[in-house]
Amino acid sequence: MRSSTKCWEKWRYRNSIENGKWKIENCPTETRWSLGAARCGKMIPKELMQELHYLEIYTRKAVRDHHIGDYRSPLRGRGFEFDQHKRYQHGDDYRQIDWNATARMGHPYVKRDFEEKELSALIIADLSRSMDFASGDESKRELLVRIAATLAFSAASDNMKVGLLAFTDRIELDVPLKKGLAHSWRVVEALWNAEPRSTRTDFALPFEHLLTRLTTSTLLFLISDFVQVERSFEGHALRHLARKHDLMPVIVEDRWDARLAGGSGFMRLRDAESGGAMIVNLSARNKHVYERLMQARHAALQRSFYQLNLDHLFIDMAAPFLDPLLGFFLARKRRR
C-alpha cells in the first residue's frame, strides 16, 4: 500500500507541474529529475512510465525478499572478510602469511580475503542503430531501457551506486556512479532521451574507457544485441576488464535475427549500421543457409563468454524478461 501511495503521489506531482501548479522545489527529491524532464517536454511516454513504476516496486520487493543485492565479489583482494588459506607461492604478498597456519602445516601459508569494498553497478548500453530494430511493437532499445531500469532500481534498493555508459562507436552518455532512487530514475531517463550521434558499434571503445576510469571492482552489465560479434572480442581490453571487474553480458535477441521472413520471392535487406543494402532471394535453400549461419554465430558468442568465464543471459524479445533477469541474479548469488 505504501509503495502504491508513493507511486500515486509521483503521478500527482507530474500532473501538477504540467499544469503549472507546482514548482520542482516543492516536490520530493526522488521526483525532481522526472519533473524537470516533464517541464522540458522530454517526458517518457505514459504507458512506459507506468511500467517503469511497476518495475521499481517489483524489484524493490524482490531485493527485500531475496536479498538479490547481497553480493560478494568473486575478485580477490586485501579486504577484511577472511575466505581461506592457500600455500605460499612466488609472487604472493609475504605480508599475508599466516604464521599460525604455517607452524601447523610446516609450509608457508597465506590468507585469502574476499574484497569487501562497497560495490557499484554500471550499466553499459549499446545504442547503435541495430538496437532500433523491431519485428513487433517493441524495439530492442525499448527493451534495453526496461532491462536497465530493472538493474538500476535493484541497485538502488540495495543501497548501491549505479551509473550508465552508453556507446556506439563513440561514448554517447557517461552518467557517474551515485546512490539513490532519484539517480536511478536519472539513469533511465537519460537512456530513454539519448540521441546517438553515430549508427555503428565499437566495443573496444567503452572497454578501454572503463579500464582507465574504474579504480575499484564494479558490477558491469553489458546490454547489447551483439550483432557485430566478430568485433566484440577483438583486442585485450575486454579480457583485462573481465579480469579486474565482474562483467555480465545481457544479450537482447529478436526472433527475426535468426531467420529470414516467410514466403518466397526477393527481399531488400539493409544493414542498419553501415547503411549497405542487398537483394536476397527468399528460397528455401537461402533460408536454411542463413539459419545455419545465425546458429553458428550464436554458438561462437556463447563460446567466447565461456572462455572469458562470463556469466551471461540471453533475453528473447518475445518472452517476458523480468523473472528470468531476476532469477539470473538469484542463481548467481547462490553460486557465490
N, C-alpha and C positions, 0 to 999 in steps of 0.2 A: 504494500500500500504506500509505503514511504517513497519508494522509487517511482511509482506511478504518479504520486503527487508532485514529486520533483520534476518529472517529465512534463506534466501539465503546466507547471509554473514556467518552464522554459518556453513552451509554446505561447503562453500568455505574454511573456516579455517580448517575444519575437513579434507577435501581432501588434503589441503596443508601440514598439519602436517604428514599425512600418507605418502606423497611423499617426506618428508624431507625438505620442502622448508620454513617452518616456525618454530619458537620457541614458546613455550607456552607463554613466557613473552611478546610476540608481539601481543597477541590476547586479545580481550575484556574479562573483568573479568568473565562475565557470561558464557563464553565458556571454561574457562581454565580447569575446572574439567572434562568435557566431553572429551576434547582433551588429557588430561593426561591419561584417561582411554583408549582412542584410541591408544596412544603410547604404552601402556602396553598390547595391544592386547585383551582388555576386552570391546570391543565396543558392544553396544546394536545393534541388527540386524537393517538393513537399513529400512525395512518396519515398524518395531515398532517405530524407531526413527522418521520417517515421521509422524506417527500417534500421537506421543507424542508432536511434534511441533504443530500439529493441535489442540491438547487438550490445549496446552499452550495459543495459540491465542484465542481459543473459550472461555476458562474460563476467560481470561483477559477481553474480550468483555462483557461476562455475568456479571462479577462483576462490571464493569464500568456502564453497562446499568441498572442493577437491584440492585446494592449495596448488593450483597449476603453477603459480609463480614461485613456489617453494623450491628453489633451484640451486644446485651446486655445480659449479663449472667443472667439466672434465679436465680442464687445463690445470697443470700442477704449478705451484709456486710457493713462496715463503709466506704462507698465511698463518693462521692461528689454530685451525682445526686439524688435529692430528689424523692422519689416514693410516699409514703402515710403515714398517721398516723395509729397507732393501739393502742388499750388500753393497758396500762402497766400491765404486768403480772410478777409474782415472777420469778426471774432469768434474767429479761431483764436488759440491761445496763442503770443504772439510769442517766448516763451522756447524754443519748439520749433523755431524757424527754424534750418535747416542752412545756415550761411554758405558752406560749400564748394560745396554744390549750387546755392545762389543765385548764386555767382560764375560757375559753369559755364553755367547756364541763362539768366542775365540777368534772372531774375524771382525774387522771394522764394519759397522752398520750405520746408515744414515736414516734420518726421519724424512718421510714424505708427507707433505701437507696439502690439503685442498686450498686452492686460492680462495680466500674469504673476503675479497673486496666486494664492495657494493656493485652489483651488475647492472648494466644498462641494456636496452633493446633498441637496435637501429634497424629501420625498415629501408631496404634498398629496392627501389621500384623502377622497373623498365617502362619508360614512356615512349618507346619508339613506335612508329606508325603501325607495325604489325599488331600492337596491342589494341588498336581501334577496330580490329576485325570482329564481326558478329554474324553468326549464322541464324541467330534468333533475335529476341527482343533486347538482349543484353550483350554489350561488347566485353572483350577481355579486360579493358581498362576499368569499366564499371565494376566488374567482379574484383579487380585488383583493389579498388577503393574499399570494398566491403571487407576483403581479407585484411588489408592494412588497418582498418578501423577495429576489427576484432583483436588484432595483435596489440594495437595502441591502447585500447580500453583494458585489455588483460594486464598489460604492463602497469597502467595507472592504478588498477585495482590492487596490485601487489606493491604499490609504492616504489616502482622502478622508474628510472629515467627512460624517456623514449624520444627518438629523433627520426629524421627522414633524410634520405639521399635519393633523389630521383635523377635519372640519367637517360640519355640517348647515346650519341657519340660525343657528348659533352655533358657537363654537370648542369642539370636544369634547376634543381632545387637542393638546398642544403639547410635543413631545419635543425638547429642544435639540440642536443640532449637536455631535456628538462623533465621535472616531475609534474604530476598533477593532471586531473581530468581536463582542465581547460586547455592545457598544452596538447593533450591527445586530440581534442577537437581541432586545435590549430593545425596539427599534422594532417588530419583528414581533409579539412577544407583547403589547405594548401595543395594537397594532392589532387583534389577534385578541380580546382581552379587553374591548375598548371596548364600553360600553353607552350608545348615543346617547340624549340627553335629549329630542331632537326628531325629527320624521319628515320635515321639509321641507328644501329646499335653498335656500341663498342664496350664490351665487358671489361676490358683491361683498364679503362679509364677510372671507373669507380673503385676497382680493387687497388690500384696504385694510389689513388687519392686517400683511401682509408688506411693504407699501410703507414702513411705519414701523419695522418690526423689522429688516429686512435692510439692512446697510450696505455689503456687498461683493457682487460679482457671484456668483450662485449658480445651479446647475442645478436647475430646478424641474420635477418630474414630477407633472402633474395627472392623477389617475386617477379617472374618473367614467363613468357611462353617458350623461351629458349629456341626460337626459330633459327637463329644463327648459331646452331650448336657447334659447328666446326670452329667458330671464333670464341666460344665460351671458355675454352680451357687452354688457349694459347698463352705462352709465356709462363713465368713463375709467380706472378703476382697473386693469382688465386691460391696456389699452394701455400705461399707464405701467409696469406690471410687466414686460410683454414687452419694453419698450424698455430697461429697466435690467438685466434678468436674462435667462437663457436658458430660456424656458418651453417645455415639451414635453408636450402633452396625450396621454394614453393613453385611448382610448375603449373601454369594455367593452360588447360587444353580444351580446344573446341573440336566437336565431332568431325567437322569438315577439314581439320588439319590432316587427318589420316586417310581421307578418301576423296575421290572426285565425285562430282554431282551425278545423280542418276540420269537415265535417258541416254540418247545417242546423238550423234552429230558433232558439232565443233563448239568449243568454248574459248573465249578470250580470257586469259589469266594475266593479272598484273601484280608484280612484286610491290608490296606496299611500301617497302623501304627504299628500294632503288628506283622505282618507277618503271622498270623494264616490263615489257608485255610480250606474250606469245600466244599463238593459237594452238589449242590442244584438241586432238581427236579423241572423243569420249568412247572409244572402242573398249570392248571387254578386256582385251589384252593390255591396253594402256592403263586401265583402271587397276588391273591386277599388279602391274609393274609398279605403279605409284604406291599402292598399299604396301607392297613389299619394301619399297624404299623408306616409307614412313615407319614401318616396323623396325627396320634396321637402325634408323635414326633414334627411335625411342630406346632401343637396346643399347646403343652407343652412349646415350645420355646417362642411362642407369649405370653402365659400366664405369663411366667417369666418376660418378658420385661414389660408387663403392670403392674405387681406387683411392679416392681422397678421404674415405671414411666419413662421408657426409650423410647425416640423416636428411631425408628429403620426402616431399609429399606431392603427388600428382592430384590435381583438382580438376574434375570434369565439369565443364560449364553447365551441362545438362542435369547435373545431380546437386542436391543440397551440399553446401560446403561447410557449414558451421560445426556440426557434430564431428565430422572427420578431422577438421582442423584442431578442435579442442581435444579430441581423442588422441591425435598425434602427439600433443604435448604431454598428455597424461601418461601415455605409454613410454615416452622419453623419460619422464620423471621416475617411473618405476624402474627403468633400467639403470638409473643413477643411484 
